[in-house]
Amino acid sequence: MAVPKRKLSRSNTRARRSQWKAQVPELVTVVVDGRELTLPRRLVAGVRRGYVTLPE
């Protein structure tokens, strides 16, 4: 595991952390059981196989 050689200042720590940003999920329109849904692409296969329950 990587261990820093010296303490990082508070301003440098916060600047480093601020670079992480959430990404907007890529939405796909899919027809499942006769309903047209807009889902994130990574959930499409699970919904089609019945692993993921959908809200009504």
C-alpha positions, 0 to 999 in steps of 0.5 A, a space after each residue: 500500500 502506498 504511504 506518503 513520505 510526509 504530511 500533506 497540507 490541508 489546502 493540498 488535500 482539499 485541492 486533490 479531493 476536489 478533482 473527483 466529480 460524479 458522472 452523469 449516467 448514460 441513459 438508454 430507452 428500452 422496452 421491457 414487458 411492453 413498457 418503454 423505460 429510460 435506464 442507465 446502460 449498465 442496468 439494461 441487461 439486469 432488468 431484461 433478465 429480471 435481476 433488477 426490480 423496477 418501480 411501478 
